[in-house]
Amino acid sequence: MIEQSWNNRESGPSSGAGAAPAPPRPDTGRWLRPVQAAWLMLVLTVAALWLWSVRIWASGDSYFGNSALDVPYGIVMPTGYFVVAVLLVVRKPNDPMAILTSLMLIFLGPYLLTGVNVTVSGQPGWEMASRLLLSVGGILFFLFLLMFPSGHFISRWMRWPALLLSGAYALGTLLSPEVYGSFSAAFIPATLLAGLGVQAYRYLRLSSPVQRQQTKWVVVGAVGPIIVVLYWLLFLEPGLYAPPADALLFYAHQSVLAALGLMLPVALAFSILRYRLWEIDLIINRTLVYGVLTAVIVALYAAVVGGMAALFQTQADWLVAFIATALAALLFQPLRDRLQSAVNRLLYGRRDEPFEVLAHLGQRLEGTLAPELVLPTIAETIAQTLKLPYVAIAMQQGDALQTAETYGRCTTTPQAFALSYQGAVIGQLLVATRAADEAFTAQEERLLQNIARQAGTAVHALQLTGDLQNARQQVVTSREEERRRLRRDLHDGLGPSLAAQLLKIGSARALLTSRPEMTERLLAEMETDTENILAEVRRIVYDLRPPALDQWGLVGALRAYAETCESCALAVQVEAPAELPSLPAAAEVAAYHIGREALTNVMRHAEASHCTLRLWVEGGESGRLHLTVRDDGRGLPARIRAGVGLSAMRERAAELGGSLRIAGAPSNGTQVTAVLPLGAGAETQANHVR
């Protein structure tokens, strides 16, 4: 049943982006309580044996013969294993892989690496129990290497070799001590190599990117305990190596062994915190801080006591203990602050350094040259600096939001922060919390709001860049379309007409003396054709630029068109200054067409009797041209469907960087308001249009 649960357990986020949903977790009620009870019993057994061994060492009967300096390896190192092992089960009590890993850590660190098994086996009547516990620890470590990190074997058939090897190792405890020692010396390296081979195969062929990161750290961490175990088997157990007699060298010897032994729990803790191994949430901040702090203080105390004892060739008396205690007290708060800062940065990124986050984002954006890299840079920087699993940027597209960039994988409902520029919302910054049951603190929300403000400016600049690129493309397209139309009009219209005129001129010349009446008829046809050609030329010229603008100017041209509207029972009043400043050609043409189209819409749709067209310039030649058309008609319908005319007006205003707004009039009716920039922008656009 346990095997079935391990083979079907959910992989969670560690399965990598795009992984298929895991099947439902099977019912574990029948085996969970017995397994948890067995875990508690084994933990208490190993803890009791370890404390008993510590008491024996303290009495001077240390395995290494120097109990005063055995603190790093005998106390600090197993404490680290206990802390991580207990936290695993406290945070994930129903996870089989967490329970297996916890038991493996308990047996590997506090029991095997510290030599508790040697101390236990040296007691009368305890040799068989010691070997049995040692076998259990070896089997757990072997299974851990076979099943990490997913909690199941790489293939279903592999369970049988694993069970056979584990059973053989357990039965080996019944052999004589000499045979068992040789058997262990061969079995342990073989199973370690097999487990590492399985991890290598899983890493290369089966694991997701996140699982590869988890495996990389834990396998590297497992190298330390493996070195210590091999060191014991090859040197210490056969008696080929004697620990140094010098106190300082012995302390260094024990410290190196302790550091190697602690590599595995440290790597597991880092994999849990950095890559969310087994979905263990991150509420172990304080425990990790004070656990490491305790280990450092204990190691410092032992180093001072041992160092002064070795220096003065004396046992540690009350003065040495007082100095060590005072030094530990002085260093406690600075060490705690540094550890807290390091753990916070590991868990939450730079949330406690808001100015650093904003500065880093600014530097990344400053170094981003390509516009298409702006949004990926923002999302990646926010996710990495704050250790967030998911960041997305949604941009306003009309009345809807469209996701433009994502980073990471979203496993919870993201929280939205508005991206704004000059008071206008232009998008949203979507960020997911680090865990499903987590919420952003007030400090984090303020930081994300500040980031959203800074990112809003960059997003607006990106939108302007895109609009500029689209405008340039539209200008080029419009220019080429205009050239194509001119070519078609000249080639298909004026060209054949002029060719026909040329033929008629030749015929008239040939018939001038012989048939004067035919010549007269041809000349009459040519006169009519020439009038048609002139009309066609006027049409082409008018399409390029309304001649009324050159004849009367913008105000006069609009007045002339307004007079034609009065024949349709619409009274049009034009309010404009007697003389306008010099206007760019593009702005003049756009204002004329917008005004004409607005008056035409009033005649066709508004059912109005009176209409007012106002025209004025704000800010002189470098300012803005304002045009409003207001009627007293029936007003706007509930739903406005933009036709060709309205779309054309908006496009003409947008081409110059202006705006067009259609709304209800203050009293009744409808008002169209167009604002067109003058100056450099309009002149440049006019040059492009030409």
Backbone hydrogen bonds, N-H to C=O, Kabsch-Sander energy under -0.5 kcal/mol:
donor,donor_aa,acceptor,acceptor_aa,energy
5,S,1,M,-2.2
6,W,2,I,-2.7
7,N,3,E,-2.2
8,N,4,Q,-0.9
8,N,5,S,-0.7
9,R,5,S,-0.6
9,R,6,W,-0.7
14,S,11,S,-0.7
15,S,12,G,-1.9
16,G,13,P,-2.0
19,A,16,G,-1.5
31,W,28,T,-0.6
32,L,28,T,-2.3
33,R,29,G,-0.6
35,V,31,W,-2.1
36,Q,32,L,-2.7
37,A,33,R,-2.5
38,A,34,P,-2.7
39,W,35,V,-2.7
40,L,36,Q,-2.4
41,M,37,A,-2.4
42,L,38,A,-2.6
43,V,39,W,-2.6
44,L,40,L,-2.5
45,T,41,M,-2.2
46,V,42,L,-2.7
47,A,43,V,-2.8
48,A,44,L,-2.5
49,L,45,T,-2.4
50,W,46,V,-2.6
51,L,47,A,-2.7
52,W,48,A,-2.4
53,S,49,L,-2.3
54,V,50,W,-2.6
55,R,51,L,-2.1
56,I,52,W,-1.9
57,W,53,S,-2.8
58,A,54,V,-2.7
59,S,55,R,-1.2
60,G,57,W,-2.1
61,D,56,I,-1.7
69,L,66,N,-1.1
70,D,67,S,-1.2
74,G,70,D,-2.9
75,I,71,V,-2.4
76,V,71,V,-2.2
77,M,72,P,-1.9
79,T,75,I,-1.8
80,G,76,V,-1.7
81,Y,77,M,-1.4
82,F,78,P,-2.6
83,V,79,T,-2.5
84,V,80,G,-2.0
85,A,81,Y,-2.6
86,V,82,F,-2.7
87,L,83,V,-2.2
88,L,84,V,-2.0
89,V,85,A,-1.4
90,V,86,V,-2.5
91,R,87,L,-2.6
92,K,88,L,-2.1
95,D,92,K,-1.3
99,I,95,D,-2.0
100,L,96,P,-2.7
101,T,97,M,-2.5
102,S,98,A,-2.3
103,L,99,I,-2.5
104,M,100,L,-2.4
105,L,101,T,-2.4
106,I,102,S,-2.3
107,F,103,L,-2.4
108,L,104,M,-2.5
109,G,105,L,-2.5
111,Y,106,I,-0.8
112,L,107,F,-2.4
113,L,108,L,-2.7
114,T,109,G,-1.3
115,G,112,L,-1.3
116,V,111,Y,-0.9
117,N,111,Y,-1.5
119,T,115,G,-2.0
120,V,116,V,-3.1
121,S,117,N,-2.6
122,G,118,V,-1.2
123,Q,120,V,-1.8
126,W,123,Q,-2.0
130,S,126,W,-2.5
131,R,127,E,-2.2
132,L,128,M,-2.2
133,L,129,A,-2.5
134,L,130,S,-2.3
135,S,131,R,-2.3
136,V,132,L,-2.2
137,G,133,L,-2.2
138,G,134,L,-2.2
139,I,135,S,-2.6
140,L,136,V,-2.4
141,F,137,G,-2.1
142,F,138,G,-2.2
143,L,139,I,-2.7
144,F,140,L,-2.3
145,L,141,F,-2.0
146,L,142,F,-1.6
147,M,143,L,-1.8
148,F,144,F,-1.9
151,G,147,M,-2.8
152,H,147,M,-0.6
158,M,155,S,-1.1
159,R,156,R,-1.1
160,W,157,W,-1.1
162,A,158,M,-2.0
163,L,159,R,-2.6
164,L,160,W,-2.5
165,L,161,P,-2.7
166,S,162,A,-2.3
167,G,163,L,-2.6
168,A,164,L,-2.4
169,Y,165,L,-2.2
170,A,166,S,-2.2
171,L,167,G,-2.5
172,G,168,A,-1.2
173,T,170,A,-1.3
174,L,171,L,-1.8
175,L,172,G,-1.4
180,Y,176,S,-3.2
181,G,177,P,-2.2
182,S,178,E,-1.8
183,F,179,V,-2.7
184,S,180,Y,-2.8
185,A,181,G,-2.2
186,A,182,S,-1.3
187,F,183,F,-2.9
188,I,184,S,-2.4
190,A,186,A,-1.4
191,T,187,F,-2.6
192,L,188,I,-2.2
193,L,189,P,-2.4
194,A,190,A,-2.2
195,G,191,T,-2.6
196,L,192,L,-2.5
197,G,193,L,-2.2
198,V,194,A,-2.2
199,Q,195,G,-2.1
200,A,196,L,-2.3
201,Y,197,G,-2.4
202,R,198,V,-2.9
203,Y,199,Q,-2.6
204,L,200,A,-2.2
205,R,201,Y,-2.5
206,L,201,Y,-0.5
206,L,202,R,-1.6
207,S,202,R,-2.7
211,Q,14,S,-0.6
212,R,208,S,-2.4
213,Q,209,P,-1.6
214,Q,210,V,-2.1
215,T,211,Q,-3.0
216,K,212,R,-2.6
217,W,213,Q,-1.8
218,V,214,Q,-2.1
219,V,215,T,-2.9
220,V,216,K,-1.8
221,G,217,W,-2.3
222,A,218,V,-2.0
223,V,219,V,-0.8
223,V,220,V,-0.8
224,G,220,V,-0.5
224,G,221,G,-0.8
226,I,222,A,-1.9
227,I,223,V,-2.3
228,V,224,G,-2.0
229,V,225,P,-2.8
230,L,226,I,-2.7
231,Y,227,I,-2.3
232,W,228,V,-2.3
233,L,229,V,-2.7
234,L,230,L,-2.7
235,F,231,Y,-2.0
236,L,231,Y,-1.5
237,E,232,W,-3.4
239,G,235,F,-0.6
239,G,236,L,-0.6
240,L,235,F,-2.0
241,Y,235,F,-1.2
250,F,246,D,-2.5
251,Y,247,A,-2.6
252,A,248,L,-2.5
253,H,249,L,-2.6
254,Q,250,F,-2.6
255,S,251,Y,-2.4
256,V,252,A,-2.5
257,L,253,H,-1.9
258,A,254,Q,-2.4
259,A,255,S,-2.6
260,L,256,V,-2.4
261,G,257,L,-2.5
262,L,258,A,-2.2
263,M,259,A,-0.5
263,M,260,L,-0.9
264,L,261,G,-0.7
266,V,262,L,-2.1
267,A,263,M,-2.3
268,L,264,L,-2.6
269,A,265,P,-2.6
270,F,266,V,-2.5
271,S,267,A,-2.6
272,I,268,L,-2.3
273,L,269,A,-2.5
274,R,270,F,-3.4
275,Y,270,F,-0.5
275,Y,271,S,-1.4
276,R,272,I,-0.8
277,L,271,S,-1.0
279,E,276,R,-2.0
280,I,277,L,-1.6
284,I,282,L,-0.7
285,N,282,L,-0.5
288,L,284,I,-2.7
289,V,285,N,-2.5
290,Y,286,R,-3.0
291,G,287,T,-2.2
292,V,288,L,-2.5
293,L,289,V,-2.5
294,T,290,Y,-2.4
295,A,291,G,-2.1
296,V,292,V,-2.6
297,I,293,L,-2.7
298,V,294,T,-2.8
299,A,295,A,-2.5
300,L,296,V,-2.7
301,Y,297,I,-2.9
302,A,298,V,-2.7
303,A,299,A,-2.5
304,V,300,L,-2.6
305,V,301,Y,-2.7
306,G,302,A,-3.0
307,G,303,A,-3.0
308,M,304,V,-2.6
309,A,305,V,-2.1
310,A,306,G,-2.5
311,L,307,G,-2.4
312,F,308,M,-2.6
313,Q,309,A,-0.7
314,T,309,A,-1.6
321,A,317,D,-2.2
322,F,318,W,-2.3
323,I,319,L,-2.5
324,A,320,V,-2.5
325,T,321,A,-2.5
326,A,322,F,-2.7
327,L,323,I,-2.5
328,A,324,A,-2.2
329,A,325,T,-2.4
330,L,326,A,-2.4
331,L,327,L,-1.9
332,F,328,A,-0.8
333,Q,329,A,-0.6
335,L,331,L,-2.2
336,R,332,F,-2.7
337,D,333,Q,-2.7
338,R,334,P,-2.3
339,L,335,L,-2.9
340,Q,336,R,-3.0
341,S,337,D,-2.4
342,A,338,R,-2.5
343,V,339,L,-2.9
344,N,340,Q,-2.6
345,R,341,S,-2.2
346,L,342,A,-2.0
347,L,343,V,-2.6
348,Y,344,N,-3.6
349,G,345,R,-1.3
350,R,385,T,-3.7
351,R,348,Y,-0.6
353,E,350,R,-1.8
357,V,353,E,-2.1
358,L,354,P,-2.5
359,A,355,F,-2.6
360,H,356,E,-2.6
361,L,357,V,-2.5
362,G,358,L,-2.4
363,Q,359,A,-2.5
364,R,360,H,-2.4
365,L,361,L,-2.5
366,E,362,G,-2.4
367,G,363,Q,-1.8
368,T,365,L,-1.0
369,L,367,G,-0.8
373,L,370,A,-1.7
374,V,371,P,-1.5
377,T,373,L,-1.9
378,I,374,V,-2.2
379,A,375,L,-2.5
380,E,376,P,-2.5
381,T,377,T,-2.5
382,I,378,I,-2.3
383,A,379,A,-2.2
384,Q,380,E,-2.5
385,T,381,T,-2.6
386,L,382,I,-1.6
387,K,383,A,-0.6
388,L,383,A,-2.0
391,V,407,Y,-2.2
392,A,430,L,-3.0
393,I,405,E,-2.6
394,A,428,Q,-2.7
395,M,402,Q,-2.7
396,Q,426,I,-2.5
397,Q,400,A,-3.3
398,G,396,Q,-0.5
400,A,397,Q,-1.5
402,Q,395,M,-2.6
404,A,393,I,-2.9
405,E,393,I,-1.5
407,Y,391,V,-2.2
409,R,389,P,-1.3
411,T,409,R,-0.6
415,Q,431,V,-3.5
417,F,429,L,-2.0
419,L,427,G,-2.6
420,S,418,A,-0.6
421,Y,424,A,-2.5
424,A,421,Y,-1.7
426,I,419,L,-3.0
427,G,419,L,-1.2
428,Q,394,A,-2.7
429,L,417,F,-3.6
430,L,392,A,-2.9
430,L,428,Q,-0.6
431,V,415,Q,-2.4
431,V,429,L,-0.5
432,A,390,Y,-2.2
438,E,435,A,-1.6
445,E,441,T,-2.4
446,R,442,A,-2.2
447,L,443,Q,-2.1
448,L,444,E,-2.7
449,Q,445,E,-2.3
450,N,446,R,-2.3
451,I,447,L,-2.5
452,A,448,L,-2.5
453,R,449,Q,-2.0
454,Q,450,N,-2.2
455,A,451,I,-3.1
456,G,452,A,-2.1
457,T,453,R,-1.2
458,A,454,Q,-1.3
459,V,455,A,-2.9
460,H,456,G,-2.5
461,A,457,T,-2.4
462,L,458,A,-2.2
463,Q,459,V,-2.5
464,L,460,H,-2.6
465,T,461,A,-2.3
466,G,462,L,-2.5
467,D,463,Q,-3.0
468,L,464,L,-2.9
469,Q,465,T,-2.4
470,N,466,G,-2.7
471,A,467,D,-2.8
472,R,468,L,-2.8
473,Q,469,Q,-2.4
474,Q,470,N,-2.7
475,V,471,A,-2.7
476,V,472,R,-2.6
477,T,473,Q,-2.6
478,S,474,Q,-3.0
479,R,475,V,-2.8
480,E,476,V,-2.4
481,E,477,T,-2.6
482,E,478,S,-2.6
483,R,479,R,-2.3
484,R,480,E,-2.4
485,R,481,E,-2.5
486,L,482,E,-2.6
487,R,483,R,-2.8
488,R,484,R,-2.4
489,D,485,R,-2.8
490,L,486,L,-3.0
491,H,487,R,-3.1
492,D,488,R,-2.9
493,G,488,R,-0.5
493,G,489,D,-1.5
494,L,489,D,-1.8
495,G,490,L,-2.9
497,S,493,G,-1.6
498,L,494,L,-2.8
499,A,495,G,-2.3
500,A,496,P,-2.5
501,Q,497,S,-2.1
502,L,498,L,-2.2
503,L,499,A,-1.9
504,K,500,A,-2.4
505,I,501,Q,-2.5
506,G,502,L,-2.0
507,S,503,L,-2.4
508,A,504,K,-2.8
509,R,505,I,-2.2
510,A,506,G,-1.9
511,L,507,S,-2.0
512,L,508,A,-0.5
512,L,509,R,-0.6
515,R,511,L,-1.7
519,T,515,R,-1.8
520,E,516,P,-2.3
521,R,517,E,-1.7
522,L,518,M,-2.3
523,L,519,T,-2.4
524,A,520,E,-1.9
525,E,521,R,-2.1
526,M,522,L,-2.5
527,E,523,L,-2.1
528,T,524,A,-2.0
529,D,525,E,-2.9
530,T,526,M,-2.6
531,E,527,E,-1.8
532,N,528,T,-2.0
533,I,529,D,-2.6
534,L,530,T,-2.6
535,A,531,E,-2.2
536,E,532,N,-2.3
537,V,533,I,-2.5
538,R,534,L,-2.6
539,R,535,A,-2.2
540,I,536,E,-2.3
541,V,537,V,-2.7
542,Y,538,R,-2.8
543,D,539,R,-2.2
544,L,540,I,-1.5
545,R,541,V,-2.3
549,L,546,P,-1.3
550,D,546,P,-0.7
551,Q,547,P,-2.1
552,W,548,A,-3.2
553,G,548,A,-0.8
553,G,549,L,-1.2
556,G,552,W,-0.7
557,A,553,G,-2.5
558,L,554,L,-2.2
559,R,555,V,-2.3
560,A,556,G,-2.5
561,Y,557,A,-2.0
562,A,558,L,-2.4
563,E,559,R,-1.9
564,T,560,A,-1.0
565,C,561,Y,-0.9
566,E,562,A,-0.8
567,S,564,T,-0.6
568,C,565,C,-1.9
569,A,566,E,-1.4
570,L,565,C,-0.9
571,A,569,A,-0.5
571,A,609,S,-2.1
572,V,570,L,-0.6
573,Q,611,C,-2.8
574,V,572,V,-0.5
575,E,573,Q,-0.6
575,E,613,L,-3.4
576,A,574,V,-0.6
588,E,584,P,-2.4
589,V,585,A,-2.6
590,A,586,A,-2.5
591,A,587,A,-2.5
592,Y,588,E,-2.1
593,H,589,V,-2.5
594,I,590,A,-2.5
595,G,591,A,-2.5
596,R,592,Y,-2.5
597,E,593,H,-2.6
598,A,594,I,-2.4
599,L,595,G,-2.3
600,T,596,R,-2.5
601,N,597,E,-2.3
602,V,598,A,-1.9
603,M,599,L,-2.2
604,R,600,T,-2.2
605,H,601,N,-2.9
606,A,601,N,-0.9
606,A,602,V,-0.9
607,E,602,V,-0.6
608,A,602,V,-0.6
611,C,571,A,-2.5
612,T,630,R,-2.9
613,L,573,Q,-3.2
614,R,612,T,-0.6
614,R,628,T,-2.7
615,L,575,E,-2.4
616,W,626,H,-2.0
618,E,624,R,-3.2
619,G,617,V,-0.5
622,S,619,G,-0.8
623,G,620,G,-1.8
624,R,618,E,-3.0
625,L,676,L,-3.4
626,H,616,W,-3.2
626,H,624,R,-0.5
627,L,674,A,-2.3
628,T,614,R,-2.3
629,V,672,V,-2.1
630,R,612,T,-2.5
631,D,670,T,-2.2
632,D,610,H,-1.4
634,R,606,A,-2.2
641,R,639,R,-0.5
642,A,640,I,-0.7
647,S,643,G,-2.2
648,A,644,V,-2.4
649,M,645,G,-2.1
650,R,646,L,-2.4
651,E,647,S,-2.5
652,R,648,A,-2.3
653,A,649,M,-2.0
654,A,650,R,-2.8
655,E,651,E,-2.3
656,L,652,R,-0.7
656,L,653,A,-0.7
657,G,654,A,-1.7
658,G,653,A,-2.9
659,S,675,V,-2.1
661,R,673,T,-2.9
663,A,671,Q,-2.3
665,A,669,G,-1.5
671,Q,663,A,-3.1
672,V,629,V,-2.5
673,T,661,R,-3.0
673,T,671,Q,-0.5
674,A,627,L,-3.0
675,V,659,S,-2.5
676,L,625,L,-2.7
678,L,623,G,-2.8
679,G,621,E,-1.0
682,A,678,L,-0.6
683,E,679,G,-2.4
684,T,680,A,-2.8
685,Q,681,G,-2.1
686,A,682,A,-2.6
687,N,683,E,-2.3
688,H,684,T,-2.0
689,V,685,Q,-2.4
690,R,686,A,-2.3
